[in-house]
């Protein structure tokens, strides 16, 4: 399938630019108890769950706590993922087009937002005829016995600065995750997910050259590690939605086409990194499309603007590039 690059001028004609405000999460330390899947999570169950690794995930062999459901009925989350899995949501057989997308929810590497950045997205992809796999990737530990205290108010940021501009926090120095870069382990889970689906593509009725990933916030950082990672764990296309770790770093040879969406008033990740990401793909002559919505905040939680309909824009892009044809 031949994809054509988009011109910056033509793209910006369809892109809205403006400015504004918003913010992210926080959490705890380590405990004990046999690892088990979360129970009581409030979202549509998958057709099946697919473990990413045959045994313990490499790097988390000493993680002994249990995965747990958290959040609320309207915003269910999962914490403390030890054994990463793919939750399979197949499209109706009559509608299926042979394309798959991994869905990587956000949550600051401490939670997974399982509804509006997870299963809801999977169901919307199913409506397009796309098989969806929601990725439960590994997370930093949240101690459920720690006293619940409200997070401190975000520190005032200098004009023009967003939360992602602050220096990254240090790696943990105590407990089973001491010295571990959990973001890197989560990224490895994303790459492994792509390998598994590609390896078993025929069993799912999926084309091995039509496996994509959509990532939100922290899930966008997982996406970026797959996009910039080894070719065998790289998607065929990707959708970076208010993605963490977006940057203007030059893409590797063979990097996939990108769809990028962010709000101009996102004060967590900012729109500038997404713009730099788009620009890097343009310079490398790799197809990319960018939407900077006037309003939406981080998470597209502020309603009323174009960000409300970002999945419609994604569907148009998938159609344009041939991913929705049988």
C-alpha positions as CSV (number, residue, x, y, z in Angstrom):
1,X,0.0,0.0,0.0
2,X,1.4,3.3,-1.1
3,X,1.0,6.2,1.4
4,X,1.6,9.8,0.4
5,X,3.1,12.5,2.7
6,X,1.0,15.5,3.6
7,X,2.2,19.0,3.0
8,X,2.7,21.2,6.1
9,X,0.7,24.0,4.4
10,X,-2.3,21.8,3.5
11,X,-2.3,20.2,6.9
12,X,-2.2,23.4,8.9
13,X,-5.2,24.7,6.9
14,X,-7.1,21.9,8.6
15,X,-5.5,22.5,12.0
16,X,-6.7,24.9,14.6
17,X,-4.2,26.6,16.9
18,X,-4.8,28.4,20.3
19,X,-3.7,28.4,24.0
20,X,-4.9,27.5,27.7
21,X,-4.7,25.0,30.9
22,X,-4.9,21.4,32.7
23,X,-2.9,18.6,34.8
24,X,-2.0,14.7,35.7
25,X,-1.8,12.0,38.7
26,X,0.4,10.8,41.8
27,X,0.9,7.6,44.1
28,X,2.9,5.2,46.5
29,X,5.3,2.3,47.6
30,X,5.6,-1.6,47.7
31,X,3.8,-4.5,49.6
32,X,3.1,-8.3,49.2
33,X,0.5,-10.9,48.0
34,X,0.3,-13.3,45.1
35,X,-0.2,-11.7,41.7
36,X,-3.7,-12.0,40.3
37,X,-5.8,-10.2,37.7
38,X,-7.9,-7.3,38.9
39,X,-11.5,-8.1,39.9
40,X,-14.6,-5.8,39.9
41,X,-13.4,-3.7,37.0
42,X,-16.5,-2.0,35.4
43,X,-16.2,-2.2,31.6
44,X,-17.3,-4.6,28.9
45,X,-15.3,-7.9,29.1
46,X,-13.1,-8.9,26.2
47,X,-13.6,-12.0,24.0
48,X,-10.4,-13.2,25.6
49,X,-7.2,-12.1,27.4
50,X,-3.8,-12.9,25.8
51,X,-0.7,-13.0,28.1
52,X,2.2,-11.1,26.5
53,X,4.8,-13.5,28.0
54,X,4.7,-17.3,28.7
55,X,6.0,-16.8,32.3
56,X,6.9,-13.7,34.3
57,X,7.5,-10.6,32.3
58,X,11.2,-9.9,32.0
59,X,12.3,-7.4,34.6
60,X,9.3,-7.9,36.9
61,X,10.1,-11.4,38.2
62,X,10.2,-10.0,41.8
63,X,6.9,-8.1,41.7
64,X,4.6,-10.0,44.1
65,X,1.7,-7.7,44.6
66,X,-1.8,-8.1,43.1
67,X,-3.3,-6.2,40.2
68,X,-6.3,-4.2,41.4
69,X,-9.4,-2.4,40.1
70,X,-9.7,1.2,41.2
71,X,-11.4,4.4,40.0
72,X,-15.2,4.7,39.9
73,X,-18.2,3.2,38.0
74,X,-18.0,6.1,35.5
75,X,-14.2,6.1,35.2
76,X,-12.8,2.6,36.0
77,X,-9.1,2.2,36.3
78,X,-6.6,-0.6,36.9
79,X,-3.5,-0.4,39.0
80,X,-0.4,-2.5,39.8
81,X,-0.2,-4.5,36.6
82,X,2.4,-7.2,37.0
83,X,1.4,-9.7,34.2
84,X,0.7,-7.6,31.0
85,X,-2.0,-8.9,28.7
86,X,-3.9,-7.9,25.6
87,X,-7.7,-7.7,26.0
88,X,-9.2,-8.8,22.6
89,X,-12.2,-7.0,21.3
90,X,-12.9,-8.4,17.8
91,X,-15.0,-6.5,15.2
92,X,-18.1,-8.1,13.9
93,X,-17.1,-10.7,11.3
94,X,-19.4,-9.1,8.7
95,X,-17.7,-5.7,9.2
96,X,-14.1,-6.8,9.8
97,X,-11.6,-5.3,7.4
98,X,-8.5,-7.2,8.4
99,X,-6.9,-4.3,10.4
100,X,-6.0,-4.4,14.1
101,X,-5.2,-1.7,16.5
102,X,-3.6,-2.0,20.0
103,X,-5.1,0.5,22.4
104,X,-2.7,1.8,25.1
105,X,-4.6,3.8,27.8
106,X,-3.0,6.6,29.8
107,X,-2.8,7.1,33.5
108,X,0.6,8.4,34.4
109,X,2.1,4.9,34.6
110,X,0.2,4.4,37.9
111,X,-3.2,3.7,36.5
112,X,-4.8,2.6,33.3
113,X,-7.9,4.5,32.2
114,X,-9.8,1.5,31.1
115,X,-13.0,3.1,29.8
116,X,-12.6,6.4,27.9
117,X,-9.0,5.6,26.8
118,X,-9.5,1.8,26.6
119,X,-12.6,-0.2,26.0
120,X,-14.6,2.8,24.7
121,X,-11.9,3.3,22.0
122,X,-11.9,-0.4,21.2
123,X,-15.7,-0.4,20.7
124,X,-15.4,2.7,18.4
125,X,-12.7,0.9,16.4
126,X,-14.9,-2.2,16.1
127,X,-17.6,0.0,14.6
128,X,-15.1,0.8,11.8
129,X,-14.4,-2.9,11.3
130,X,-11.1,-2.8,13.1
131,X,-10.2,-5.6,15.6
132,X,-9.0,-4.0,18.9
133,X,-6.6,-5.2,21.6
134,X,-6.5,-3.1,24.8
135,X,-3.1,-3.3,26.3
136,X,-2.6,-3.7,30.0
137,X,1.0,-2.7,30.4
138,X,3.2,-2.8,33.5
139,X,2.8,0.1,36.0
140,X,4.5,1.7,39.0
141,X,3.3,0.3,42.3
142,X,0.4,1.9,44.1
143,X,0.1,0.8,47.8
144,X,-3.6,0.3,48.5
145,X,-3.0,0.5,52.2
146,X,-1.3,3.9,52.0
147,X,-3.5,6.7,53.5
148,X,-5.5,8.5,50.9
149,X,-4.5,12.1,50.8
150,X,-5.4,14.7,48.1
151,X,-2.6,15.4,45.7
152,X,-0.8,18.7,46.3
153,X,-1.9,21.6,44.0
154,X,0.3,21.7,40.9
155,X,3.2,24.1,41.3
156,X,2.8,27.3,39.3
157,X,4.5,27.1,36.0
158,X,6.3,29.9,34.2
159,X,4.5,31.3,31.2
160,X,4.8,29.1,28.2
161,X,5.8,26.1,30.2
162,X,3.8,22.8,30.7
163,X,4.1,20.1,33.3
164,X,6.1,17.8,30.9
165,X,8.8,20.5,30.7
166,X,9.8,19.8,34.3
167,X,12.8,17.5,34.9
168,X,11.8,13.8,35.2
169,X,11.6,12.4,38.7
170,X,14.3,10.0,39.9
171,X,14.0,6.2,39.6
172,X,12.8,4.5,42.9
173,X,15.7,3.7,45.3
174,X,13.9,1.2,47.5
175,X,11.5,-1.8,47.1
176,X,11.1,-4.3,44.3
177,X,11.1,-1.6,41.7
178,X,14.3,0.0,42.9
179,X,16.4,1.3,40.0
180,X,13.8,0.1,37.5
181,X,12.6,2.3,34.6
182,X,9.0,1.2,34.5
183,X,8.4,3.4,31.4
184,X,10.9,1.3,29.5
185,X,9.3,-2.0,30.7
186,X,5.9,-0.7,29.6
187,X,7.4,0.2,26.2
188,X,8.8,-3.3,26.0
189,X,5.2,-4.6,26.6
190,X,4.0,-2.5,23.7
191,X,6.6,-4.0,21.3
192,X,5.9,-7.5,22.5
193,X,2.1,-6.9,21.9
194,X,2.8,-6.0,18.3
195,X,5.1,-9.1,17.8
196,X,2.4,-11.4,19.2
197,X,-0.4,-10.1,17.1
198,X,1.7,-10.1,13.9
199,X,2.8,-13.7,14.7
200,X,-0.8,-14.9,15.1
201,X,-2.3,-12.5,12.5
202,X,-3.8,-15.4,10.4
203,X,-5.6,-16.8,13.5
204,X,-7.3,-13.5,14.0
205,X,-8.1,-12.9,10.3
206,X,-5.8,-9.8,10.4
207,X,-3.3,-8.8,7.8
208,X,0.2,-8.8,9.3
209,X,1.0,-5.5,7.5
210,X,-2.0,-3.7,9.0
211,X,-1.3,-3.7,12.7
212,X,-1.5,-0.3,14.3
213,X,-1.4,1.2,17.8
214,X,-3.3,4.2,19.4
215,X,-1.8,5.6,22.6
216,X,-3.1,8.2,25.0
217,X,-0.9,10.3,27.3
218,X,1.4,7.7,29.1
219,X,0.1,5.2,26.6
220,X,1.4,7.6,24.0
221,X,4.9,7.1,25.5
222,X,4.4,3.3,25.1
223,X,3.4,4.0,21.5
224,X,6.5,6.2,20.9
225,X,8.8,3.3,22.2
226,X,7.2,1.0,19.7
227,X,7.4,3.5,16.8
228,X,11.1,4.2,17.5
229,X,12.0,0.6,18.6
230,X,13.2,-2.5,16.8
231,X,11.5,-3.2,13.5
232,X,10.0,-6.6,14.6
233,X,8.1,-4.8,17.4
234,X,7.1,-1.7,15.3
235,X,3.5,-1.0,14.2
236,X,2.5,-0.4,10.6
237,X,0.8,2.8,11.6
238,X,0.2,4.7,14.8
239,X,-2.1,7.3,16.4
240,X,-0.5,9.5,19.1
241,X,-3.2,11.2,21.2
242,X,-1.9,13.9,23.6
243,X,1.1,11.6,23.8
244,X,3.8,11.8,26.4
245,X,7.4,11.5,25.1
246,X,6.4,13.1,21.7
247,X,9.5,15.0,20.4
248,X,11.2,16.3,17.4
249,X,13.8,13.5,17.4
250,X,14.4,12.2,13.8
251,X,12.4,9.0,13.2
252,X,14.3,5.7,12.5
253,X,14.4,4.3,9.0
254,X,11.1,2.5,8.2
255,X,9.1,4.4,10.9
256,X,5.4,4.1,10.3
257,X,2.8,6.8,9.3
258,X,1.4,8.8,12.2
259,X,-1.9,10.4,13.1
260,X,-1.4,13.0,15.9
261,X,-4.0,14.8,18.0
262,X,-3.7,17.2,20.9
263,X,-5.4,20.3,22.4
264,X,-3.8,23.7,22.3
265,X,-4.8,24.2,25.9
266,X,-3.1,21.0,27.2
267,X,-1.0,22.1,30.1
268,X,0.2,18.6,30.9
269,X,2.0,17.6,27.7
270,X,1.5,20.8,25.7
271,X,0.9,20.9,21.9
272,X,4.5,21.9,21.0
273,X,5.8,18.4,21.4
274,X,3.1,17.0,19.1
275,X,3.9,19.7,16.6
276,X,7.6,18.8,16.8
277,X,6.8,15.1,16.3
278,X,4.8,16.0,13.2
279,X,7.6,18.1,11.8
280,X,10.2,15.4,12.4
281,X,8.0,13.0,10.3
282,X,7.6,15.6,7.6
283,X,11.3,16.2,7.3
284,X,11.8,12.5,6.9
285,X,9.1,12.4,4.2
286,X,7.0,9.9,6.2
287,X,3.2,10.4,6.1
288,X,1.7,12.3,9.1
289,X,-1.4,14.2,10.0
290,X,-1.7,16.6,12.9
291,X,-4.8,18.0,14.6
292,X,-4.2,20.8,17.2
293,X,-7.7,21.5,18.6
294,X,-8.4,24.9,20.0
295,X,-9.7,23.5,23.2
296,X,-10.0,20.1,25.0
297,X,-7.3,20.2,27.8
298,X,-5.3,17.1,28.6
299,X,-7.4,14.0,28.1
300,X,-9.8,15.9,25.9
301,X,-11.9,16.3,29.1
302,X,-13.0,19.8,28.2
303,X,-16.0,19.3,25.9
304,X,-17.4,21.5,23.2
305,X,-14.6,21.7,20.7
306,X,-13.2,19.7,17.8
307,X,-11.4,17.3,20.2
308,X,-14.9,15.8,21.0
309,X,-14.7,14.3,17.5
310,X,-11.1,13.2,17.2
311,X,-12.1,9.6,16.5
312,X,-14.0,10.8,13.4
313,X,-10.8,12.4,12.2
314,X,-8.9,9.2,12.9
315,X,-11.5,7.2,10.9
316,X,-11.0,9.6,8.0
317,X,-7.3,9.1,8.1
318,X,-7.5,5.4,8.3
319,X,-9.8,5.4,5.3
320,X,-7.6,7.7,3.3
321,X,-4.6,5.4,3.8
322,X,-6.4,2.2,2.9
323,X,-6.6,0.7,6.4
324,X,-10.4,0.3,6.3
325,X,-10.7,-1.5,3.0
326,X,-11.3,-5.3,3.0
